[in-house]
């Protein structure tokens, strides 16, 4: 959780962060090595938005970049990787770091 707190603090100061995508869960929209710009503004999240969030049940302190597929109830969202078969566990808004606003493909 320390990494999460530090990242939240950093994005609150800078308003945006850039991350590099790893894995294949968001293919074809996001490929491994793509650079994603994340904005801290999460006031108007909706279906289709791609969000970066912390998964507290993940022992490896890994962040997840997946698409919102629905809102379950106040401040809770369902997400799924575009290339994944199953929906993720519900995500609390308090665990969301930001929303993807720009995807820059990796140069081949």
N, C-alpha and C positions, 0 to 999 in steps of 0.2 A: 504494500500500500504506500510505502515511502516514495516509490517511483511515480505513482499516480499523483500524489500530493505535489511533488516537485513539478511534474508536467503541467498540472492544472495551474499552479502558481506562475509558471513560465508563460503559458498561453494567455493568462489574465494580464500579464505585463505587456506582452508583444502583440496581442490580438490574433495573430496567426502563427502557425508553425508549419514547417515542411517535413514530411516523413518519406521514407522509401518503403514501397510495398514489398512484402514477402509472402510467399505462398501462392496458391492457385484458387483460393475460394471465391475471388471476385472476377475470374475470367468470364467473358472476354473484355469486360469494361476496364478492368485494372489488371495489368500484368506485373509479374515479379520484376522489381527494379524501377518501375514507374515512380515518379515523384508526385506526391499528393500534398496540396496546400490545404490546411485545416484552419477554419475560422472558428473562434470561440463562441460566436453568436448562435445559440441554440434555442432562441425564443419561439421560432415558428417552424418547428420540425414537422415534416409531413411525409406521407407515403412517397417512396422513391429516393428520399435523401440518403446519402451515404454518410455514416457517422463513425467517428473513432471513439471507442469506449473501453473502459477497464472492466475486465471480467473477474470479480472477486473470487469465483470458484476455481479459477485457473491458478495452479500452484506455481507456474513459471513466471508470473507477473507480466504476461503478454497482453498487448492491446489488440483489439479487434476492429477491423475496418469493414463493416457490412452495411447493407441497405435496409432501411426501414420498410417493412411490409405491412405493418399496421400499428395502431395505437391500442393498447389493451385497456388501460384506464388512466386516470390522471397520473401524469409523470412516469408512465411505463410504456415501453415499446417492444414490439417483436421485430427482430432483424433476421436476415439470412444472407449468406454469401450467394452471389448470383450463380456460382458453379456448385453450390452445395445442395444436397438432396433434402436435408432437414432444416427446420427452423431452429434458431438459437433460443436459449432460455430468455425470458423477459428481461429487459434492460431498464434499470431505474435511470431517470433523467440525471440524477446526482452522479452517476458513473460515466456520463457522456462528457468527453473532453471537447469535442467540436464537430463541425460539419465540413465535409469535403467541398471545396469550392473550385478547385482546379486540379486536373490530372495532366501531368506532362509525361508522355511516353518515354521510356528508356531509349536512348540512342543505340541503334544496332551497330 
